[in-house]
Amino acid sequence: MIKRIEFVDPNLPSDIEKILPSILAQALINKLQNENITDNKNKSA
């Protein structure tokens, strides 16, 4: 489910390099939160 990113703005790649770490961190946090929610549902069931 990897989406291909087309660079329109020539400045965009460098911006993404700055933004990417925080995006990855947020994605990781979301993943962990989702796993915790799933675990809690499984335990309570």
Buried (B, 14 or more C-beta within 10 A) or exposed (E): EEEEEEEEEEEEEEEEEEEEEEEEEEEEEEEEEEEEEEEEEEEEE
